[in-house]
Amino acid sequence: MHYLYIAVIAAVVLGVIVGFAAPDVATELKPLGTGFVALIKMMISPIIFCTIVLGIGSVAKAASVGKVGLLAVGYFMLMSTFALGIGLVVGNVLHPGEGMQLDPEAAAVAQESAEGGEGTVDFLLGIIPETMVSAFTEGSVLQTLLVALLAGFALQKMGRTGQPILRGIEHIQRLVFRILAMIMWAAPVGAFGAIAAVVGETGWDALRSLAVIMIGFYVTCLLFVFLVLGAVLWLGARVNIFRLLGYLGREFLLIVSTSSSESALPRLIAKMEHVGVSKPVVGITVPTGYSFNLDGTAIYLTMATLFIATAQGSPLGVGEQISLLVFMIIASKGAAGVSGAGIATLAGGLQSHRPELVDGVGFILGIDRFMSEARALTNFAGNAVATVLIGSWTKELDRERLSRVLSGQEPFNEATLVDDHAADAGKDSAKETAEPQPSHA
């Protein structure tokens, strides 16, 4: 499996070369990247369902699950506020957008994006699937989350009679992760197509003209991850941010190559359980975080809005900035973590509050694909940190296992993505994997 990720790096480099050397050919390779991301998204709903049901079903009291959920949502809202504040400060310091001119064709595309925005009521009603089965076919994380919570609590109430069902779901989870491991072999092809297409479409012109906001956004995301999240992780759990992110290095490579944080969601669930966080905490925190803990999106919406307002000669006052961006953060909850979702959210928020600014969304279309990389990476890092923190705060984190895993003594099984290989290393580890309970219990 080590060679697989070397192949991904080589594919990304080759994609960049092809994008510059033959842009027309490169743009035709876009379906390769789209197809790979679609394969990964195909596995997200069953993985989330199995993880949550196993996590909740193995907990004796429902109150402990509710405690994890409330703690997670409270933490997510607090960190979103921090991300908003940092984005506002940097945006007001850099004043991005000065001297820009609007492209009418790009403005037309922005108008189309705005039309797809949904209101708060539509968002809330959209959490409820038409049927229990449709939650798996619609591809909605929140719909799957709702059905999984109901199923988990139902199995919890069934007690001993529900144990055979939990065993069956555990075997299904292993099957799903095996399929995911097979899909991962297509990662180099997907990475090559995605990178080649975006380089071929964008070229150097858009990057040069929009370098200020792009570089400023990347620097802001780096500061947020290593200073804010790093400090919170150390103070709250005594875990080094560099060691944790190093453990997730392959997931970051996958996100960079596909520009989608969802492509790494199944692996994050598996790796957080492997590092010593209990199944209930992982099952609640990770899927919820992918809908509510969008730190990178918060920073993006902040800076992009200030950029657009300045570029059109109508900068926002402090009061307007806060009211508009709070609305956007609320509207973005549950948005898909894929490339392009940020544009739709941005256009929809501007359409609701300042319709005259929607045309300005066309300014950043050329580099949105590159900015979505930083959005996805920041969102992913935020969710990883949140899972470890909440596991520590609820005393559902095996610190000895955490130390061994982060030091490399217990490497993650890249071939299966689950710990059923541990039988060869020791019976105790295999027993932990076979039973639907926290791995550290």
Beta strands, then each sheet from edge to edge (+ up, - down):
end
